[in-house]
Amino acid sequence: KFVKETGWEGASGSTVTPAGERYLSSTIINQITKQIIDSGVMDKDCQPQLFMDISWDYQINFKGAKKSFHNPPDSCKAVFDSIDDILGSVMDDVTK
């Protein structure tokens, strides 16, 4: 299952778009699973980068393990970019 949540925070406050979710096809799940395993991201030490004007968070629940990533460095963020590519338009189709 794919869950999407977006948010914005600024001087005037913050907003969060409630999570949307969608069940994925077995083909997409298999591609994402392969990417997670091949990248070794669940075992990587992805220390957060410090930014003043932007941040991003990712969370993976994989085979009973849960790991969160806040502002991961480019070496770890590349894994999420690859997963985003696999998800393609599925991400845009997730609604509230």
DAFENBEL-V646152 format. One record per pair of residues at least 6 apart in sequence whose C-alpha atoms are under 8 Angstrom apart, sorted by sequence separation. I is the first residue (numbers start at 1). J is the second residue. D is the distance in Angstrom with one decimal. If there is no record, write none. Layout:
i->I j->J d->D
i->I j->J d->D
//
This chain:
i->8 j->14 d->5.4
i->9 j->15 d->6.4
i->36 j->42 d->7.3
i->60 j->66 d->5.7
i->61 j->67 d->6.6
i->7 j->14 d->7.3
i->8 j->15 d->5.3
i->59 j->66 d->7.2
i->60 j->67 d->5.4
i->84 j->91 d->7.8
i->7 j->15 d->5.5
i->8 j->16 d->6.4
i->59 j->67 d->5.7
i->60 j->68 d->6.5
i->7 j->16 d->4.0
i->59 j->68 d->4.3
i->6 j->16 d->5.8
i->7 j->17 d->5.8
i->58 j->68 d->5.8
i->59 j->69 d->6.1
i->5 j->16 d->7.3
i->6 j->17 d->5.3
i->57 j->68 d->7.2
i->58 j->69 d->5.1
i->5 j->17 d->5.8
i->6 j->18 d->7.4
i->57 j->69 d->5.5
i->58 j->70 d->6.6
i->5 j->18 d->5.8
i->6 j->19 d->7.6
i->57 j->70 d->4.5
i->5 j->19 d->4.4
i->56 j->70 d->6.0
i->57 j->71 d->6.1
i->4 j->19 d->5.2
i->5 j->20 d->6.6
i->55 j->70 d->7.4
i->56 j->71 d->5.2
i->57 j->72 d->7.9
i->3 j->19 d->6.2
i->4 j->20 d->5.2
i->55 j->71 d->5.7
i->3 j->20 d->5.6
i->4 j->21 d->6.2
i->3 j->21 d->4.3
i->2 j->21 d->5.5
i->3 j->22 d->6.6
i->1 j->21 d->6.8
i->2 j->22 d->5.3
i->1 j->22 d->5.7
i->2 j->23 d->6.2
i->48 j->69 d->7.4
i->49 j->70 d->8.0
i->50 j->71 d->7.4
i->1 j->23 d->4.4
i->2 j->24 d->6.8
i->48 j->70 d->5.5
i->49 j->71 d->5.4
i->58 j->80 d->7.9
i->1 j->24 d->5.8
i->46 j->69 d->7.0
i->47 j->70 d->8.0
i->48 j->71 d->4.8
i->49 j->72 d->6.1
i->47 j->71 d->8.0
i->48 j->72 d->4.8
i->49 j->73 d->5.8
i->42 j->67 d->7.0
i->47 j->72 d->6.1
i->48 j->73 d->6.3
i->46 j->72 d->5.5
i->47 j->73 d->6.8
i->46 j->73 d->6.3
i->46 j->76 d->6.2
i->44 j->76 d->7.8
i->41 j->76 d->6.8
i->41 j->79 d->7.3
i->39 j->79 d->6.8
i->36 j->79 d->7.5
i->35 j->79 d->7.3
i->35 j->82 d->7.6
i->35 j->83 d->7.2
i->32 j->83 d->6.1
i->32 j->86 d->7.0
i->31 j->86 d->7.2
i->28 j->86 d->6.9
i->28 j->87 d->7.1
i->22 j->94 d->6.3
i->21 j->94 d->6.0
i->20 j->94 d->5.6
i->21 j->95 d->7.2
i->20 j->95 d->5.1
i->21 j->96 d->7.7
i->20 j->96 d->4.6
i->19 j->96 d->6.3
i->18 j->96 d->6.3
i->17 j->96 d->7.9
i->4 j->91 d->7.4
i->4 j->94 d->7.0
//
